[in-house]
Amino acid sequence: MNKLIVGNLKMNILSQTERERYLNSLQKELVGKKINNCEIIICPPFVHLEGFRKAKIKKIILGAQNMFWEAKGSFTGEVSPAMLKDFGCEYVILGHSERRRYFCERDEEINLKIISALKNNLKPIICVGESKQEKEDNQTLSVISQQVKSALEKVSRTKAENLVIAYEPIWSVGTDEVPKENEIMEARVLIFKILTGLFGVKYAQKVKIIYGGSVSVFTVKQVCLDPGMDGALIGRESLTPYEFVKIAEIINDK
């Protein structure tokens, strides 16, 4: 099973000129790199999807940062799964902590998006994780359990191989704080246990479980390799192609 390296560029790259600079730098960093055991996915802002698609950088798979669950209609400001597919996306990030926090996305809405993504042959990267207060209140495992179960309600086990669960502790996102190796491993074990209960062992093993939250060349061993995660969701460091590709190399060579 190939590892996943997901770059979430968030609301960055503010111009076409900056985009071209980023793409040129990314292409240069990938030249001569033998990254054969990983899939590298870049999720740019919607307005840059066409530019990234036209760049046709080898080894790069296109993803999106969000989507609406309806195919089309009077939903001002939204983007449909059909649109994402037409622009060459294979993956879509859903339920990111910033979507939950700033846009008040509920578990029920995230579930609708996941079902719609799968229906449209998009692979959802489903983010789950606890806040700092929930961690301090020893609610980490109950929060993860609730989010995973809600996200996968009415999802068929035959879709398991197209699912990605990203354990993304909210208190670690955009900070320099990272969970201990045993905390990440505990979250992974819990997620796999839930998946087994929903789908059975055979299908649960097809779901990739990755880690997200302050991933860097300095933390990747602790947060991804040592806990046995299937890859990483990278935010801040994905904006610097050198750092991003270096992380991919570290995971690939494990």
N, C-alpha and C positions, 0 to 999 in steps of 0.2 A: 504494500500500500504506500503510494507516494505521499510525502509530507506536503502540507500546504503553507505557503508563505503569502500572506494577504497584506497588501499595503492599502491602508485607508487614508487617502489624502485629505479627507474632510473638506472644510470650506477654505481651501488654499489654492494656490496658483491663480492669481487674480487677472491675468491677461493672456492673450494668445502668444505674446512674446515670451512670457515666463513659461508657458507650456512648452514651447519649442525648445527653450533652454533646458527644461527638465527632461524632455524626451531625448535630446541629444546626449545629455549627461548619462542618462540611464542606459542608452544604447552602447555608449563607450564603455561603461562599467561592465556590461555583460559580454563584451567581446573576449573570446578565448576562455570564458568561464565554463567549466563542465559541471553544470547543475542538472544532473540527470535523475535525481531521486526526489525532486520537488516540483510542484506546480507553483509558478509565481503568478499571483493575481494582483492586478492594480485596480483600485476603485477610485476614479477621479470624480470631481463634481460633474453633474449632468451636462453642463454646457461644454465640457471638454471631451465628452465621449467620442464624438465624431473625429476630433483631432487625434485622440489616442488610437482609434480604430485605423485611421489612414496611415499612421506611423508604421504599422505592421512590424513591430519589434518582435523578433524571434524569442521564444521562451516566455513571452508575456501573454497572459490570459486576461480578458477584460471583465470587470465586475462593476456593480453599481452600489451606491451607499444607502439606497432606500427605494421604495416603490409603493404604489397604491394597489389595492386588491382588485379593483374593477378593470375591465379590459379597455373601456373608453367611456366617454360621456362628459357631463357637465360637472367636472370636478376641478375647478380652477386651481392652477398651481401644482397639480399632481402629475406624476409620470407613471404610465402603465407598464406591466410586464411585457406586453407585445412591443412597446416602444424600445424597451431595453434589449429584447431579442433582436430586433431589427438593426440595432446599433452594435451588435456583435457581443453582447454581454452573455457570459455563461454563469456568473455568480451574482448574488445580491446580498448585501449585509442587511439584516433585519433585527429589530429590537435592541439596537445599540443603546447603551446607557444614556447617551446624549439625546437620543430621540425620546426615550422614556422621561428624562428629566425636563428638557426644554419644551417638548411638544406634547407632553402628557400622554404618550402612547400607552395604552393598556394592553394587558395580556391577550384580551379577546381580539383586538385589532391586529396584533402581531400574528396571532394564529390565522386570521383571515389572509394576511399577506403571505404567510408560509404556504398555505394551501394553494393560493393563486400562483405563486412562484413555481411550485412543483407542477401544477397543471400546465404551465407555459414553458416547461423544460428549463427553468432556471434553478440553480442550486442555491438554496438559502444558507447563509452563514448566520446562525441564530445566536445572538449574544445574551448571556445570562450572568448574573453576578450580584453581589451584595454591596450596600453602601457602608460607609465607615460606622455609622450608628448601628446598623444591623449586625455588623461584625462585632462591635463592642457589646452588643446585647446577646451574643452567641446565637444569632439567627441565620448564620451563613448557610447552613445545610438546608434549613426549611425554606429559605428564599430561593435557593437554586432548584430545589425540588418542585416548588410551586411554579416557577417560571418554565422549567423544562416540560412538565406535565401539561401546562396550559398551552404552550407553544405547539405541542405535538398532538393536541386533541383532534381526532378524526383524520390523522395522517396515517396512511396505510404503510405497513411494514415493507411492502414492495418498493417503497420510495426511499428506504433507509440509506441506500448507497449514494443517494443524492443529497443527504443531509450533512451539515457541519454544525457542531455545537462549539461556540467559543466561550470558554469560561473567562469572564472579564470583570474582575472585582472593581467596582466603581471607584473605590478610594485609591486605586492604583493608576487609573487612567489619567494621563497627562501630568503625573507626578514622578518623583524618583523613588517612590515606595513600591516594593514588590512583596508578594506573599512568600512565605518560606516554602521550601520544596515539599515538605510533608503536607502543608495546607493545600497546595495545588493538587497533589496526588490524592488527597482525601476528596477534593471536589471531583476529580476525574473518576474515582471509584464510584462515587454517588451517582454521577451522570450515567455511567455505564450500567449501574444497577437499575436505574429508572428505565433506561432504554431496553434492558433485558426484560423488565416487567411488561413493557408496552409491546415489544416486538419479538421477544425470544432471543436467545444468545446468538444464533446464527445471523440474524439480521442486525442485532445490536453491534456486532463486530464490524459491520459495514459502515457505520457512522464514524466520521472523523471528529475527534475531540481536540480542539486546539486552545492555546492560551493567548489572551490579550491583556495588555496593561503595562506600560513602561518597559516594553521589550527593547533591548539594545544589545550591542556586541558584548557588553559587560554583564548583562543579566540573562542572556538567552540560555546559557547552560543551566542556571538555577530554575528558570521558569518554564523551560520547554524540554530540554534534553533529559535532565535528571528525573523529572516526574513522568517521563515517557509520553509526553503529549504528541499529537500528530501534526504539529505545526504551530504557527504563531500568527496572530492578528496584530499588525504593527501600525501605529499611528504616527507619532512625531518623527521617528527615525526613517519612515518611508519617504519623507520629503527631501531627504539627502540620499541620492542614488548610491553613493559610495557606501554609506552605512547600511542601507537596505540590502544591497547585494552581498555585503560582507556577512550580514546575519543569515541570508539565504545559503551562503557557502558553508557557514558553521553548521547549520541544521542539515544540509545536504551531505556533509562529510561524516556525520555521526554514524 
